[in-house]
Amino acid sequence: MKQGVRYEISGLVQGVGFRPFIYTLAKKFNLNGEVYNDDSGVKLKIWANQNDIKAFEKALFNELPQLARIDEIIKQDCDDKFNDFSIIESKSDKKFAPILPDFALCHECEQEYNDPNNTRYKYPFINCTNCGPRFSIIKALPYDRINTTMNKFNMCKTCHDEYTNPLDHRYHAQPISCPDCGPTMSLKTKNAEILSIKNDAIKQAAKLINDGKILAVKGLGGYHLICKATCEQTVSTLRERKQRPHKPFAIMCRDISQAKTIANINKHEEQLIKSNLKPIVLLQAKAQSQIAKNVAPNLDKLGIMLPFSGIHLALFEYLDCAIIATSANISAEPVIYDEISLKNHLNDVIDYYLDHDRDIYSPSDDSIAYVINDKHYFVRTSRGLHPYFIHTKYKKQATILALGAELKNQFAIYHNSLIMISPYIGDLKNVATFDRFKSVLKLFVDTYELKFDYAIADMHPYFLNTKYAQELGLNIIKAQHHQAHLLSVIFENNLSIEKEYVGFAFDGTGYGLDGNIWGGEILKIKGREIKRLYKFDEILLIGGENSIKNISQIALSVILKYDLIKEANWFLQNFDKIKLKNLTKLHFAAKNCVKTSSIGRIFDAFAAVILRKYSISYEAQSGMELEALYDESLDVAYELEICNGIIGYKKAFINALKDKPKVAATAFINGLANVILAIAKEQKSEILLSGGVFLNQQLTKRLHFILKQNDIKYYENIKFGANDSNICIGQLQYALIGEEHER
């Protein structure tokens, strides 16, 4: 017996091949009906036998396209009858489809790329409905070719036939093109003189890279700086030109086999690095490999990714080794994505550049991830992940802007039950990055015609994004930084907001309720209520922010606080005597000093004495180098003292001043894990873990082990990242608490 059914499907169901997927299933299961997009997702009506409908519903989830995600299905009876099945035009009064991130090349396109009989054999711009650029080329919605930077390329008949065929995997793939109608590669000197085009350009570019030259290569969301990863001299030249003395470079390998020659890769790491995200994956480096030691100095891990576009596959046809593929930018600025900016800012860095004429409208960075205990954790969420749209169960009709943090910024928007999360933007203290924040926000506002009811911001009084929101005339609610970290864990893990938790918020900087800089906080949290249970013993940052890179000054602060001048005599001898005298005066007078309880700064202090290091050149360098020294075979842990709500580390610091580096690094990290365990056992509560310090893999692995041993339930950030990129999520959760109690 036939019946009519109507489905309302929401989630990631537009621009991902969902309607042709439905069309294929309809033909397979003898369904008649229609499917179309509208403002809230996909609407589907079918007329068929009950058994066929049941088989269709099972296949709907089991065979879902790789980029699609179903968040909710509403099913109702329907009186409409049909004689065939068709895809009909969208029914929309508003522009509401999600802006999707750029995706790495899918398996089917990669097979076609390598097939000599295929039209797109070795074609650098090959893509389909399941892969390729999205966010980087969209200028407006609806997501039609006319609203993308592909509009200037007219489809040939072959591409048009594929584009209009519901059974083809390029059906409505807006970036569709082929060698006859698509973009063109060109190799240029740094003065923009064209040396060669198309495949000759790629071949010549690869030869230059093999010869030790440094090239900028335009990809999906911007340019990469690319050079040989096996030549120390070439890497040194790149470091000198880019003024990046120590921060590790990402590596791109030809394939998983090449990646396994330079790093240890388990099956879960292999799954991640080969996934359709193609992120940079942090992997344990092999001691004996051909990769130059100065690619990641003093670290035991390498950030490795595989080619994620036809452009990179084409280069590897002619490359003779793995390559450095790092964002083409000035330090701390956004990735460069247009030719003019490349010539203006990196002309002294590059020797040549490999360009193409598909314009990038919005840049995107590479996502970064790692694996712990078979789970995929994300450090940076951009290409393949963000923008990210979540359909929630909140019913509030409002539009709320969560501004996020100033460092590692991402913003989020709540609009009538939908949450939109921006891609990674970066550190807003930089003018170019702040301009990017404003331009990406404008893209969302203009695209969805948003008018904010209010904004929610960090408590810090001088953040640029907060000032910008004030200039826009928005009413602003403020949420404490570390509370937002913990609320992001509650949101991500769909935890009850009525329940009480103990949260560990460990990071580098966050404006505290008392006006001081927090960062080593143990908070009792329930809904919007927080109570500070413990904090790490505060130190003074002598010289304020100036000491963040000069970590010897942070160590000096600990030495002076705990009166350890005798024990630290060997360390202090390396200071200029006059400078040491002046810094000591500032400390005891508390002039030009900032008080902080930050674990990030305590890491810096320990790193200074353990590593005999007096300054660092990039954020988290201290923690990463201590992590590299960690030795799982050592059963050592420094004891941290807990007294009257203060966690002290005097004894630990004394030991660190005299212990061997491996012992000291291991004992310090294990000591931090042990103090978390001790407080968790005392509080007898489920715990939350958030903040950039928990990106330290050795600390996290140790914590997982001892918390599970003691049957303590813990929750953490996994897909949204533990660092400040999750602040916007916590801010939105803070705003929505009290509006609705269920998501």
RAKAZI-V368563 format. One record per pair of residues at least 4 apart in sequence whose ideal C-beta (glycine too) atoms are under 6 Angstrom apart, sorted by the first residue. I is the first residue (numbers start at 0). J is the second residue. If there is no record, write none. Layout:
i=I j=J
i=I j=J
//
This chain:
i=1 j=48
i=3 j=46
i=3 j=77
i=3 j=78
i=3 j=79
i=4 j=45
i=4 j=77
i=5 j=44
i=5 j=75
i=5 j=77
i=6 j=43
i=6 j=72
i=6 j=74
i=7 j=73
i=8 j=12
i=8 j=40
i=8 j=41
i=8 j=72
i=9 j=39
i=9 j=40
i=9 j=70
i=9 j=71
i=9 j=390
i=10 j=68
i=10 j=69
i=10 j=70
i=11 j=15
i=11 j=67
i=11 j=68
i=12 j=17
i=12 j=40
i=12 j=41
i=12 j=67
i=13 j=36
i=13 j=96
i=14 j=99
i=14 j=142
i=15 j=64
i=15 j=66
i=15 j=67
i=16 j=20
i=16 j=64
i=16 j=128
i=16 j=129
i=17 j=41
i=17 j=67
i=18 j=34
i=18 j=86
i=19 j=165
i=19 j=170
i=20 j=64
i=21 j=34
i=22 j=86
i=22 j=165
i=24 j=55
i=24 j=58
i=25 j=30
i=25 j=84
i=28 j=51
i=28 j=54
i=28 j=55
i=29 j=51
i=30 j=45
i=30 j=47
i=30 j=84
i=31 j=46
i=31 j=81
i=31 j=82
i=31 j=83
i=31 j=84
i=32 j=44
i=32 j=45
i=32 j=46
i=32 j=81
i=32 j=84
i=33 j=44
i=33 j=85
i=33 j=87
i=34 j=43
i=34 j=86
i=35 j=42
i=35 j=87
i=35 j=89
i=35 j=90
i=36 j=41
i=36 j=89
i=37 j=42
i=37 j=90
i=37 j=91
i=38 j=91
i=38 j=93
i=38 j=95
i=44 j=77
i=44 j=79
i=46 j=80
i=46 j=81
i=47 j=51
i=47 j=52
i=58 j=62
i=63 j=67
i=65 j=129
i=65 j=275
i=66 j=129
i=70 j=390
i=86 j=165
i=94 j=140
i=94 j=141
i=96 j=140
i=96 j=142
i=97 j=388
i=98 j=134
i=98 j=137
i=98 j=386
i=99 j=133
i=100 j=134
i=100 j=383
i=100 j=384
i=100 j=385
i=100 j=386
i=101 j=132
i=101 j=133
i=101 j=134
i=101 j=135
i=101 j=219
i=101 j=220
i=101 j=363
i=101 j=382
i=102 j=130
i=102 j=275
i=102 j=383
i=103 j=275
i=103 j=277
i=103 j=307
i=104 j=108
i=104 j=109
i=104 j=130
i=104 j=308
i=105 j=129
i=105 j=130
i=108 j=125
i=108 j=127
i=108 j=130
i=111 j=117
i=111 j=119
i=112 j=125
i=112 j=309
i=114 j=120
i=115 j=120
i=118 j=177
i=119 j=125
i=119 j=177
i=122 j=178
i=123 j=184
i=123 j=309
i=123 j=310
i=123 j=313
i=124 j=176
i=124 j=181
i=124 j=182
i=124 j=309
i=125 j=309
i=126 j=130
i=126 j=131
i=126 j=174
i=127 j=168
i=127 j=169
i=127 j=172
i=128 j=168
i=128 j=172
i=131 j=174
i=132 j=136
i=132 j=174
i=132 j=219
i=134 j=361
i=134 j=363
i=135 j=219
i=135 j=220
i=135 j=359
i=135 j=361
i=135 j=363
i=136 j=147
i=136 j=148
i=136 j=360
i=137 j=147
i=138 j=146
i=138 j=360
i=139 j=146
i=140 j=446
i=144 j=149
i=144 j=150
i=144 j=173
i=145 j=150
i=147 j=173
i=148 j=358
i=148 j=360
i=149 j=174
i=152 j=176
i=152 j=180
i=152 j=181
i=154 j=158
i=154 j=159
i=154 j=180
i=155 j=179
i=155 j=180
i=158 j=162
i=158 j=175
i=158 j=177
i=158 j=180
i=161 j=167
i=161 j=169
i=162 j=175
i=164 j=170
i=165 j=170
i=169 j=175
i=176 j=180
i=176 j=181
i=177 j=181
i=182 j=355
i=182 j=356
i=182 j=357
i=183 j=196
i=183 j=356
i=184 j=197
i=184 j=200
i=184 j=201
i=184 j=355
i=185 j=193
i=185 j=196
i=185 j=200
i=185 j=354
i=186 j=194
i=186 j=195
i=186 j=200
i=186 j=203
i=186 j=204
i=186 j=353
i=187 j=191
i=187 j=193
i=187 j=352
i=187 j=354
i=188 j=192
i=188 j=351
i=189 j=346
i=189 j=349
i=195 j=199
i=195 j=200
i=195 j=203
i=196 j=200
i=201 j=313
i=202 j=317
i=204 j=214
i=204 j=353
i=205 j=314
i=205 j=317
i=205 j=318
i=207 j=212
i=207 j=351
i=208 j=214
i=209 j=319
i=211 j=230
i=211 j=233
i=212 j=350
i=213 j=226
i=213 j=237
i=213 j=349
i=213 j=350
i=214 j=225
i=214 j=351
i=214 j=352
i=214 j=353
i=215 j=222
i=215 j=224
i=215 j=327
i=215 j=341
i=215 j=349
i=215 j=352
i=216 j=223
i=216 j=225
i=216 j=353
i=217 j=222
i=217 j=354
i=217 j=355
i=218 j=308
i=218 j=310
i=219 j=308
i=220 j=362
i=220 j=363
i=220 j=382
i=221 j=334
i=221 j=336
i=221 j=362
i=222 j=327
i=222 j=335
i=222 j=341
i=223 j=324
i=223 j=327
i=224 j=325
i=224 j=327
i=225 j=322
i=225 j=324
i=226 j=233
i=226 j=237
i=226 j=323
i=227 j=233
i=227 j=320
i=228 j=250
i=228 j=290
i=228 j=294
i=228 j=321
i=228 j=322
i=228 j=323
i=229 j=289
i=229 j=291
i=229 j=320
i=231 j=291
i=231 j=293
i=234 j=291
i=234 j=293
i=234 j=294
i=237 j=241
i=238 j=243
i=238 j=244
i=240 j=348
i=241 j=348
i=244 j=616
i=245 j=296
i=245 j=616
i=246 j=617
i=247 j=295
i=247 j=298
i=248 j=294
i=248 j=323
i=248 j=325
i=249 j=279
i=249 j=302
i=249 j=324
i=249 j=325
i=250 j=301
i=250 j=303
i=250 j=321
i=251 j=304
i=251 j=322
i=251 j=324
i=252 j=257
i=252 j=258
i=252 j=303
i=252 j=321
i=253 j=257
i=253 j=315
i=258 j=303
i=259 j=264
i=261 j=285
i=261 j=288
i=261 j=290
i=262 j=282
i=262 j=284
i=262 j=285
i=262 j=301
i=262 j=303
i=263 j=283
i=264 j=268
i=264 j=269
i=264 j=282
i=267 j=370
i=267 j=373
i=268 j=280
i=268 j=370
i=269 j=273
i=271 j=280
i=271 j=368
i=271 j=375
i=272 j=280
i=272 j=305
i=276 j=383
i=277 j=304
i=277 j=305
i=277 j=307
i=278 j=366
i=278 j=368
i=279 j=302
i=279 j=304
i=279 j=365
i=279 j=367
i=280 j=303
i=280 j=368
i=281 j=300
i=281 j=302
i=281 j=369
i=282 j=301
i=282 j=303
i=284 j=299
i=284 j=300
i=284 j=301
i=290 j=294
i=295 j=301
i=297 j=624
i=298 j=623
i=298 j=627
i=299 j=627
i=306 j=311
i=306 j=312
i=309 j=313
i=314 j=318
i=326 j=334
i=327 j=335
i=327 j=345
i=328 j=332
i=328 j=334
i=328 j=335
i=329 j=344
i=331 j=426
i=331 j=429
i=332 j=429
i=332 j=431
i=333 j=425
i=333 j=431
i=333 j=432
i=333 j=435
i=334 j=362
i=334 j=364
i=335 j=340
i=335 j=341
i=336 j=359
i=336 j=362
i=340 j=344
i=341 j=345
i=342 j=346
i=345 j=349
i=363 j=381
i=363 j=382
i=363 j=422
i=364 j=381
i=364 j=423
i=365 j=382
i=366 j=379
i=366 j=380
i=366 j=381
i=366 j=382
i=366 j=383
i=366 j=384
i=367 j=378
i=367 j=379
i=368 j=375
i=368 j=377
i=369 j=376
i=370 j=375
i=371 j=699
i=371 j=700
i=372 j=703
i=376 j=717
i=377 j=718
i=377 j=720
i=378 j=720
i=379 j=423
i=380 j=384
i=380 j=385
i=380 j=423
i=381 j=385
i=381 j=422
i=381 j=423
i=385 j=420
i=385 j=422
i=386 j=422
i=387 j=420
i=388 j=419
i=389 j=418
i=390 j=417
i=391 j=416
i=391 j=418
i=391 j=742
i=392 j=741
i=392 j=742
i=393 j=416
i=393 j=735
i=393 j=739
i=394 j=739
i=395 j=738
i=396 j=415
i=397 j=452
i=398 j=414
i=398 j=449
i=398 j=451
i=398 j=452
i=399 j=413
i=399 j=734
i=400 j=412
i=400 j=451
i=400 j=454
i=401 j=411
i=401 j=455
i=401 j=727
i=401 j=730
i=401 j=731
i=402 j=410
i=402 j=454
i=402 j=456
i=402 j=464
i=402 j=468
i=403 j=408
i=403 j=409
i=403 j=410
i=403 j=726
i=403 j=727
i=404 j=408
i=404 j=457
i=404 j=723
i=404 j=726
i=405 j=427
i=405 j=462
i=406 j=426
i=406 j=723
i=407 j=722
i=407 j=723
i=407 j=724
i=408 j=424
i=408 j=427
i=409 j=421
i=409 j=423
i=409 j=724
i=409 j=727
i=410 j=421
i=410 j=727
i=411 j=420
i=411 j=727
i=411 j=731
i=412 j=419
i=413 j=418
i=413 j=731
i=421 j=439
i=424 j=435
i=424 j=436
i=425 j=432
i=426 j=432
i=427 j=432
i=427 j=433
i=427 j=436
i=427 j=463
i=427 j=464
i=433 j=463
i=441 j=445
i=442 j=446
i=444 j=449
i=451 j=473
i=453 j=474
i=454 j=468
i=454 j=473
i=454 j=475
i=455 j=476
i=455 j=478
i=455 j=730
i=455 j=734
i=456 j=465
i=456 j=475
i=456 j=477
i=457 j=462
i=457 j=480
i=458 j=477
i=458 j=479
i=458 j=510
i=459 j=510
i=468 j=473
i=468 j=475
i=478 j=482
i=478 j=483
i=478 j=730
i=478 j=733
i=479 j=512
i=480 j=509
i=480 j=510
i=481 j=504
i=481 j=509
i=481 j=517
i=481 j=520
i=482 j=529
i=483 j=726
i=483 j=729
i=483 j=730
i=484 j=504
i=484 j=689
i=484 j=690
i=484 j=729
i=485 j=502
i=485 j=504
i=485 j=524
i=485 j=687
i=485 j=689
i=486 j=729
i=486 j=732
i=486 j=733
i=487 j=725
i=487 j=728
i=487 j=729
i=488 j=687
i=488 j=689
i=488 j=714
i=488 j=716
i=489 j=494
i=490 j=728
i=490 j=732
i=491 j=719
i=492 j=714
i=496 j=526
i=496 j=736
i=499 j=525
i=500 j=524
i=500 j=685
i=500 j=687
i=501 j=523
i=501 j=682
i=501 j=684
i=501 j=686
i=502 j=522
i=502 j=524
i=502 j=687
i=503 j=521
i=503 j=675
i=503 j=688
i=504 j=520
i=504 j=689
i=504 j=690
i=505 j=519
i=505 j=598
i=505 j=690
i=505 j=692
i=506 j=518
i=506 j=599
i=506 j=690
i=506 j=691
i=506 j=692
i=507 j=518
i=507 j=597
i=507 j=599
i=508 j=516
i=509 j=517
i=509 j=518
i=511 j=515
i=511 j=517
i=515 j=594
i=516 j=593
i=516 j=595
i=517 j=596
i=518 j=596
i=518 j=597
i=518 j=598
i=518 j=599
i=519 j=534
i=519 j=535
i=519 j=596
i=519 j=597
i=519 j=598
i=520 j=534
i=521 j=532
i=521 j=533
i=521 j=678
i=522 j=529
i=522 j=531
i=523 j=530
i=523 j=532
i=524 j=529
i=526 j=736
i=527 j=736
i=533 j=644
i=533 j=646
i=534 j=596
i=535 j=596
i=535 j=646
i=536 j=645
i=536 j=647
i=537 j=594
i=537 j=596
i=538 j=556
i=538 j=557
i=538 j=560
i=539 j=556
i=539 j=586
i=539 j=592
i=539 j=594
i=540 j=546
i=540 j=593
i=540 j=595
i=541 j=546
i=541 j=552
i=541 j=556
i=541 j=582
i=541 j=585
i=541 j=586
i=541 j=592
i=542 j=546
i=542 j=591
i=543 j=593
i=546 j=552
i=546 j=553
i=548 j=614
i=548 j=615
i=549 j=614
i=550 j=603
i=550 j=607
i=550 j=615
i=551 j=607
i=551 j=613
i=553 j=600
i=553 j=603
i=553 j=604
i=554 j=604
i=554 j=607
i=554 j=608
i=557 j=604
i=557 j=652
i=558 j=563
i=558 j=567
i=559 j=586
i=561 j=649
i=563 j=567
i=566 j=653
i=566 j=656
i=567 j=571
i=567 j=656
i=570 j=608
i=574 j=578
i=574 j=579
i=584 j=588
i=585 j=590
i=585 j=591
i=595 j=600
i=598 j=692
i=602 j=621
i=602 j=622
i=603 j=621
i=605 j=609
i=605 j=655
i=605 j=667
i=606 j=610
i=606 j=612
i=606 j=621
i=606 j=625
i=607 j=612
i=608 j=655
i=608 j=656
i=609 j=655
i=609 j=660
i=609 j=663
i=609 j=664
i=610 j=624
i=615 j=620
i=615 j=621
i=619 j=623
i=622 j=695
i=625 j=664
i=626 j=695
i=626 j=697
i=628 j=660
i=628 j=661
i=628 j=664
i=629 j=664
i=629 j=665
i=629 j=668
i=629 j=697
i=630 j=661
i=630 j=665
i=633 j=665
i=635 j=662
i=635 j=665
i=635 j=666
i=636 j=666
i=636 j=669
i=636 j=670
i=636 j=673
i=637 j=651
i=637 j=654
i=637 j=666
i=637 j=667
i=637 j=670
i=638 j=650
i=639 j=646
i=639 j=648
i=639 j=670
i=639 j=674
i=640 j=647
i=641 j=646
i=648 j=652
i=651 j=670
i=654 j=658
i=655 j=663
i=658 j=662
i=658 j=663
i=662 j=666
i=668 j=697
i=668 j=698
i=669 j=701
i=672 j=701
i=672 j=702
i=676 j=705
i=679 j=686
i=679 j=711
i=685 j=712
i=686 j=713
i=687 j=714
i=688 j=693
i=688 j=715
i=689 j=716
i=689 j=721
i=691 j=722
i=693 j=699
i=693 j=721
i=694 j=721
i=696 j=700
i=702 j=706
i=706 j=711
i=706 j=713
i=716 j=720
i=716 j=721
i=716 j=725
i=719 j=725
i=719 j=728
i=720 j=724
i=720 j=725
//
